[in-house]
Amino acid sequence: MAQSVSDRVVRQRIRNRIIEDLELQASFELQRDYEAKVPVISAWEVIEGWHDWIYADPRLEAPHAVLTLDEVAALGPVHDCIEAAAIELRQFAYPTMAQAQGLPTWTSLQGQSAIALAVLSQRGRMSEDSEED
């Protein structure tokens, strides 16, 4: 039987996944390592990974306890870069990380992700099992 978890714990888990996405987006080296380990993926995986957790501009959502106002503000430019990179990636049928990393929008994504990661890292990851204040 599946264990029930609170909405708060689900949001904490999503926060943790966002941090993981930011770590990948902020590091060209991690992206290349990921591609080497899982060669069937493309740069689209980075875009889609973000969209797994952030559907719309995070600045339009009311902040909640797992994301502070500063964290939401830091995620906004990342979302903008993701959307711009998705448009620019369309020039490739199946873009490699090297192709993506050669795009100006991907460089912007890396920089904004590093900034947002620094902001979210101030509070860090939250429990996957129990509610935190």
C-alpha positions in Angstrom: 0.0 0.0 0.0 1.3 3.5 -0.9 2.3 5.8 1.9 0.5 9.1 2.0 2.6 12.3 2.3 1.5 15.8 3.0 1.4 18.5 0.3 4.2 20.2 2.2 6.5 17.2 1.8 5.6 16.9 -1.9 6.6 20.6 -2.3 9.9 20.0 -0.4 10.7 17.1 -2.7 10.0 19.4 -5.7 12.3 22.0 -4.2 15.0 19.3 -4.1 14.4 18.3 -7.7 14.7 22.0 -8.7 18.0 22.2 -6.9 19.2 19.1 -8.8 18.1 20.7 -12.1 20.0 23.9 -11.3 23.1 21.9 -10.5 23.0 20.3 -13.9 22.1 23.5 -15.7 24.9 25.5 -14.0 27.6 23.0 -15.0 28.7 22.3 -18.6 30.9 19.6 -17.2 28.0 17.8 -15.4 26.0 18.1 -18.7 28.8 16.4 -20.7 29.2 13.7 -18.0 25.4 13.1 -18.1 25.5 12.8 -21.9 28.4 10.4 -21.7 26.7 8.2 -19.2 23.3 8.3 -21.0 24.1 8.7 -24.7 20.5 8.4 -25.8 19.6 11.8 -24.2 20.0 15.2 -25.9 20.1 18.7 -24.6 16.3 18.6 -24.7 16.5 16.6 -21.5 17.8 19.6 -19.6 14.8 21.7 -20.9 12.3 19.0 -20.1 13.8 18.3 -16.7 13.1 21.9 -15.7 9.5 21.6 -17.1 8.9 18.5 -15.0 8.9 20.8 -11.9 8.3 24.4 -13.2 5.4 24.6 -15.6 5.1 28.4 -15.9 7.0 31.5 -14.8 7.7 30.9 -11.1 7.3 34.7 -10.5 3.6 34.3 -11.3 3.0 31.8 -8.5 2.4 32.8 -4.9 5.5 31.9 -2.9 5.0 29.2 -0.3 7.1 28.0 2.6 9.5 25.9 0.6 10.5 28.8 -1.7 11.1 32.3 -0.3 10.5 35.5 -2.3 14.2 35.7 -3.0 14.3 32.1 -4.3 11.3 32.7 -6.5 12.9 35.9 -7.8 16.1 34.0 -8.6 14.2 31.2 -10.5 12.5 33.7 -12.8 15.5 34.5 -15.0 16.3 30.8 -15.2 12.8 30.1 -16.5 13.3 32.9 -19.1 16.6 31.4 -20.2 15.0 27.9 -20.4 12.3 29.3 -22.7 14.8 31.1 -24.9 17.1 28.1 -25.1 14.1 25.9 -26.1 13.4 28.2 -29.1 17.1 28.3 -30.1 17.5 24.5 -29.8 14.8 24.0 -32.5 17.5 24.5 -35.1 18.8 21.0 -34.2 16.8 17.8 -34.6 18.6 16.1 -31.8 20.9 18.6 -30.1 24.0 17.4 -28.4 25.3 19.0 -25.3 28.2 20.5 -27.3 25.8 22.1 -29.7 23.7 23.5 -26.9 26.7 24.7 -25.0 27.7 26.7 -28.1 24.6 28.8 -28.0 24.4 32.2 -26.3 21.2 31.3 -24.6 22.7 28.1 -23.1 25.6 30.2 -21.7 23.0 32.6 -20.2 21.1 29.6 -18.7 24.3 28.3 -17.1 25.0 31.7 -15.5 21.4 32.3 -14.3 21.2 28.7 -13.0 24.5 29.3 -11.0 23.0 32.4 -9.4 19.7 30.7 -8.5 21.6 27.7 -7.2 23.6 30.0 -4.9 20.3 31.5 -3.6 18.6 28.2 -3.0 21.7 26.7 -1.4 21.5 29.2 1.4 18.6 27.1 2.8 19.6 24.0 0.9 17.7 20.8 0.4 14.7 19.9 2.5 13.6 16.6 4.0 12.1 14.1 1.6 10.2 12.4 4.4 9.0 14.9 7.0 7.8 18.5 7.1 10.3 21.2 7.8 9.6 24.7 8.9 
